[in-house]
Amino acid sequence: MKEENNFVRHLRACETMGAATTILSDKTGTLTKNKMTVTKAFLFGKSFDLPNCEGLKHLDRHFVAENIARNTTAFLRTHENGKIEHIGNRTECALLQMIQNWGISYSEFRDAEKEEFQVPFTSQRKKMSTIYQDSKNITLYCKGAPESIL
């Protein structure tokens, strides 16, 4: 986890956290197993318990899955023994695992159209952007800090 810069090493990070209004944390799992799990989601103005997200409409679930799949660089590898290996950023892996638990294949979204361009997340930009293009549309997917997205 230290190699992924998950620990606070700079005072600037502490100053940024001072302006936070919501902090998401994980008491167990991340530090002991180096694996994150999504347990609750706030989507479309409602709170949902995972893994099933009862009450979340199929189209909304599909929309969330598409956005996660196309704007992440992590991936999941299933081994012959059935064990799933998380490769990449732990937060992205947890989100990919969430949509896989919904029975949705993230790779289908990635493979359906061509990824044209991607700007990786940086602490300066505080967001990640990916552009996909099909025969009719160009779509920009963004994720990051609210102040950089809005």
C-alpha positions, 0 to 999 in steps of 0.5 A: 500500500505504501508503494501506491502512496496511500499514506499521508506523507505531505502536509498539503494532504492534511490541509486538504483533508481539513476542508473535507465534509465527508470522509469514507474509511475502512476499519478492516480489510484494507490494512490487514488484507490490502483489499477494499470492499464497497459496503454502502453506496449513495447513488441517485440521491439514495443510500444502498447497502451492498452487495445487492443494492436492492431497489436500484433500477436495472438501468441505473445499475447499468449506468453506474457500471458503465461509468466505473468500467470505462474510467478505471485502469484496474482489473480483476483476474480470476484464477483456475481455483476461482480466487479473484486477484485485484490488480491496480488501484485498490479503490478501483478494484473494489468498485469493479468487484462491486459491479461484478457482484451485480452480475455485470461484466466490466470488460464488456463495457471496455471492449464495446467501443474504442477508448480514444484518450485517457488523462490519468488521475493526478493530485494536481488535477484531482480527477481522471478523464477517459474518452470513448467513441462509437460510430455516433457519439463521443463520450467523456467519463470523469471521476474525481474531487467534486470541486474539479468535476463540478 
